[in-house]
Amino acid sequence: MSVFERIGDLVKANINDLIDKAEDPEKMVKQIILDMDKELVKSTQALGKAMASERQIKKQYEDASAKSKSWEDKAKIALTAGDQELAKKALSEKVKVDEQAIQFKTMYDTISAQTETIRTQVEALKGKLNEAKSRQAMLIARSQMADTQKDLSKSLGGMGSSNAFSKMDKMEEKIQRKEAEADAFAEISGSVPEEDPFKKLQSDSAVDAELARLMAEMGK
């Protein structure tokens, strides 16, 4: 659906204000550009037709003016020759052509003014379109930047609450808990492994050696 009803609305519109107040600025600017493109095509076509009509009427006016001068020149020639009747006939034709020239001139002035109005609107519309496209580029850049910042914030936020180190710490705690539970169950069930007898022999030998050394030092 078009945002604007006619080209006048487009030309008078405050593009920035429309975009800023929109619920979805990016969508709004796309619609504005779409409307402007369509109106610009129509307006350019209208301008072309108006300019063609202007040139056509101008030529008709110039032709009528040239004929008027031609009939006046013929009347002068007739008067120079002393033929007033012929001069009057020439002037009669001149009067008819002058009336046509006046009509063409009036038509030309009207069409010329209309053409200038359309030309002004087309130029203004081009300016508004460039303004909208510039704003669109800025909005797209801002939107992309916002998305990037959002994704980065999510990543950083996730790392802050449950990063790899935190997960590893929790895993280590879980393993230690399991190991403690295993030892407890083993002790309860009497399955705690007996002391290595070889280690006990080694320990007893060391104790005997120390005892012998002390007794020797004390002379016993």
N, C-alpha and C positions, 0 to 999 in steps of 0.2 A: 504494500500500500504506500502511495506517495506521501511524503512528509509535507509537501507544498501543493497548493491548489493551482497556482499560476506562476509565471515567470517573475511577476512583480514581487511575490512572496520570497522567491529565491534571492532576488537582487537585494531586497531590504533586510533579509534575515541576518541575524547575528549568529554566525556559524559556531563560534566558540561557546556562546551562551547556550545554544541548543544542545551541543555535545556535553557540556558540563552538567546540565540538568537532566540528561538522559539516564535511565536506569542502567542501560548497557551502552556506554559511550562508543565502543568499538563498532557495535552493530548499528548505532545511529549514524555514525560518520559514513559507513558503507552505504546506507540507504540514501543519505544526502548526496553522495557522489553519484549514485545510480540515477537519482532524480535529475541532478544537474546535467549529467551526460545526455539523458533523453531530451531535456529541455534545450540544451545547447545544439543538438542536432536539428530539432524543430526550428529553433530561432535562426540558425545559420541558413536553413533552407528558406525561411521566410525572408531573411535579409537578401538572399540571392534573387528571389522573385521581385522584391521591392526595388532592388537596384536595376534589374532588367526593365521593369515598368518605368522607372525614372529615366533611364537612357532613351527608351522608346518615345516617351512624351516629350523629352527634351529635343529629340530629333524632329518630331512633328512640329514643335514650336519654332525651331530654327528654320525648317522648310517653309512654314507659313510666313515667317518674317522675311525670308529671302524672296518669296513670291510677291509679297507686299511691295518690297523695294523695286522688284522687276516691273510691276504694274505702274508704279509711280514714275519709273524711268520712261516707260512707254508713253505715259500721259504727257510728260515733258517734251518728248520727241514730237508727239501729235500737235502740241501747242506751238512748238517751234515751227512746225510746218503750216500753222494756221488752221488746223482742223480741230475745233473745239468739241465737236460731236464724238470724234474718235477718242479725244482726251477724256471725255466724260465716261465713255464706255470702259476705258482702261481704269479710271478712278473708281468706277462702280465695282469692278472686279477686285480692286485693291481693298475697298471697304469690306467686301465679303471675306477676303483673306485675313484682314485685320481682326474681324470678329472671331474667326477660327483661332488666330494667334493668341488672342486674349483668353479664350477658353483653354487652349493648350498651356498657356503660362500659368493660369490658375490651377490647373490639374498638376502641372509640374511642381509648383510651390508646395501643394498639399502632399504629393507623393514624396517629394524631397524631404519634407519635415518628418513624415512617417518613417522614411528610410533611415534618417539620422537617429530617430528614437530607437528603432530596432537595433541599429549599429551600436548605440550606446549601451543598450541592454545586453547585447551579445558580449561586448567587451567587459561589462561589469560581471556578467555571469562567468566568463573565463577567469576573472580575478577571484571570484568566490570559489570556483572549482579548484583553482590552484591552492587557495587557502585551505579548503577542505582536505585536499590530497596531502598537503604538508602536515596538517593536524593528524591525519590518518597515520602517516609514517611515524610521527612522534608517539601516537598512542600504541601502535604495534611495538615500537621499541620499548616503551615503558612496560607494556604487558609482558613482553618476553623477559625483561629484566626482573619484573615482579615474580614471574614463574621461577626463574633461576634462583632468586633469593629465597623463595618459599621452599623449593626443593632442598637448597643448601641448609636452611634453618631446620627442616625436618631431619636431615642427615645428622647435623650437629646435635640436635635435641635428642635423637635416638642414641647417639654415642654418649651423651651426658648421663643418661638414665640407665642404660644397659649396654655399656661398651664391652669390648672384647676382654679387657682386664677384669671387669666386674663379673663377667660370665665365668672366667677361669677361676676366680676366687671362690665363687659359689660352687663350682664343680669340685674344687679341691676340698672344700668343707664337706661336701656330700660324700666324697670318697673316704675322708677321715672318719666321718660318722659311720659309714659302712664297716670300715676296718675295726673301729671300737666295738661295734655291735657284734662282729664276728669273734673278736677276742672274748667278749663277755659270754657269748653262747658257748664257746669252746671251754671256758673255765667252768661254767655251770654244768656242762655235760661231762666234765672230767676228761676231756680230750686234749687238755693242755699237754704238749709234748714234754717228756721227762728230760732232765738235764743230761747233756752229753757226757757219758762216763769217761771218755778220753780227756775231756776238758777237766773233769774232777781229778783224774790221776796227775795231770800236768800241774794242777793247782796244789795238790798234796805234796808233790815232789818239791815244788818251790818253797812250800812252808817248811818241809823237813830240812832243806838246804839252809834256809835262814836260821832255823833253830840250831843246826850244827855250827854255823858261823858264830852265833852269839855265845854258845857254850865254850867254843874254843877261845874266844876273846876273854871270857871270864875265868878260864882255867878250870873248867869243870869237865 
